[in-house]
Amino acid sequence: MKSAVVLLPGLNRDRDMIAALTKISGKAPVTVWQTDTEIPDVDLIAIPGGFSFGDYLRCGAIAARMPVLRAVAEKAAKGVQVVGVCNGFQILVEAGLLPGALMRNTSLKFVCREVKLEVANANTAFTRNYAAGQIIRCPVAHHDGNYFADPETLKRIEGSGQVVFRYAEGTNPNGSINDIAGIVNDKGNVLGLMPHPENLIEAAHGGEDGRALFESALGLSKAA
């Protein structure tokens, strides 16, 4: 299975994402730069975390207007799976590929720690190797991860199963409405989440709870 990683100035988790996809798929992902207008044929496009363009204006606002994001949108419209992690989630929201907004953490502080996540929907391309209701561990590292949506949008995404991950067991680190940690678009092929599954995919990380997300997205069987 082929994958691609989007590179943008200020991202700092690109190497982590590349390493995770290489280890899980057995193939190094191609990388695409901010000015690229085309993305090769791949099964998964990943937008890593960090602070694209220094988070000026709003987190992800400048990155969302780069040529490569138009190429991502075109691939997503054709059904290619796209995952945005942390700043990648913010970029997907700013690009209009996911609903809602990501605001400043309610603590007004940068948060870097491990949280618990509940798999709220196991019937997506990104979660099929998890069980519904499964609780997994995952690290977070963000300052603006407080997910918000207006009542109409919230009702729609909750009712249609677009909420895929929720913070569990009182570990919500940012005040996100309904403990929302990750959502998919209405077609189910674009996922945005604040936690970093790429940083918990092997024993050296202290666990493998994030591995199944990438195995699911790449159409691989869950590791034994």
N, C-alpha and C positions, 0 to 999 in steps of 0.2 A: 504494500500500500504506500502511496506517495503522499508527501506532505510538504507544506511551504510555511515559512516563518516570515512575517512582515518585520522589517527593520525600519526604525524611525529614530531621529536624533533624540537622545534623552532616555530611551528605553534602557533598562539595566538588567532585565531578566531574559534577554534573548538567548544568551549562552545556556541558561538553565533549560529553556524550552527546547532548544536544538538538541541538547544532551538527552533530555527525556524522550523526545520523539525518535532519536537515533537508537537509543537502547531498547525501546519498546517495539519499534517497527523493524529494526535491523537495517534501516536505510537512513542516511543523513537527509534531512529536509533541504529543499532548495530555499534560498533566501531571496527576498524581493525588497528593493529599496523604495524610499518614499516617492521617488520620481518615476518609478516603473509604471507603465500604463497597461501592461499585460502580465498575467500570472499563468505559468505553465499548467497543463492538465494535472491536477492533483486530487486526492480524496479528502484532504483536510487542510485548511488554512488556519494558522494560529497567529494571534496578535498578542505578544507578551506584555508583561507589566513593566513599570518604571515611571518615568516622568517625562513623557514626550513633550518636546519643546519647552521644558521647564514648567509645565502645567500653567503657562501664561494664559490669560483670558479666563478659561475654565479648563479643568482637566480633560484632555483629549480633544478640545475644540479646534486647535490648529491642525493636529494630526488628521482629524476627520475630513479635512478639506484638501488633503494631499492627493495627487493623482492615483497613488496605489490604492487608496480607499475606494475610489470609483471602480477600480478593477476588482476589488474584493466584493463590492456590491453587485457587480455584474455576475461574478461567479456564484454568489449566494442566490441570486435570482434564478440561476440555472440548477440549483439544488445542491451545490457543493457545500460541504459542512465547514462551518467557520466557528472557531472558539476564540473569545477574547478574555484574557485573564487580567484582573486588576485594572491597570491603565487601559488594557485592551478592551475591557468591559466599558469603561468610560468612553473610549473612542467609538465603539459600536453604537452606544446610545447617542453620542453627538452626531454620528453619521446618519442617524435615523433608521438603523438596522434593528434596533431594539427599543421598546417603549420605556418611558419613565425618565428619571434623572438621578444622578449620583451627587449627593451634597456632602458638605463637611461633616465629619464624625461629630456626634452630639457632645463628645468629651472635648472637642476642639483640639485634640491631640493626635499625633501619629500613633498608630497601634501596630505593634509587631509581636505576635504571639500565636500560639496554637488555639484553634477553636474546634468545636464539634459541629458537624453538619448532618442534617437529616436529608435523605434522598426522598424528596417529595413526589417525584414522578420518575418511575423506573422504566417508562415506556417511551424513551426518546433515544435518538441515535447516540447520545452521549452517556446514557445511564443504563443501558440494557444489561450490562454486566454487574449491576448492583441489584439489590432487592429493595422493593418499595418499603419505606420506613427505616431502612438501614442507617445506622449512625456511624459516621466515619470521622477520622481526625484530618485536619488540614491547617496549614499555617496561613496567616494573613499578614499583610504589611501595607498599610494604606492610611491616608489622611482624609480622603474624601470617598468613603465607601457607603455612605448612608443612602440606601435606595429609597426613592419616593416616587409615587405615581398618584395622579388625581383619582378620586373615587371611581369614576367611570372606567378608567384604564385598569385600576386595581381589580375591580369586579370582573372585568373581562379576562385578565390574565390568570386570575385565581380560578375562574370558572372553566377556562379552557385547558387547564393543566400546564400553563406556561411557566409556572413557578417550579423549578427543578430542584433547587437546594434551599434549605432554610438553616439558619443558625439554630443549634439545638442545645438543650440542657443549660440554658441561661448564659450562653457564651457569645451572644450578639455583641460584637465589638464596636459597633458604629451607630446603633439606633435605627437600623433599617426597618421600615414599615413591614409588619407581619413577619419579621425575622427573615426577610428575603435575602438570600445570599447569591442566587443565580437564577436566570430566566432564559427561556428560548423564545424565538420569534413564533409567529402563528403557524409557520410551515414546519417548525421544529428542527431546522437545519443550521440555525445560528444560536450559539450559546454564549452568554456573558456571565462571568462570576467573579466576585472579588477575591476569594481565597485562591491559593497557589497550589493546585494539585501536582504540578510538575516538580515541586519540591518535596514530594513524599511518594516516590515511586520505586524505592529500593531500600534494602536493609541499611545501607550506608546513611540513608536519610532518617533512619529510626522507624521506618514503616513503609508500607506500600499502598495505603488507602487511596491515593490519587491515581494509581496506575490504571485501574479499571475504567476511568473516564476516557483515557486515550486509547485503551484497547477497544472500548466500545465504539469510539469515533472512527477508528481505523478498521473496524470489522474483524477484530481479532478475538479469539477465545480468551476468557479470563485465565490468567496465570494460576497454576496449581499452588 
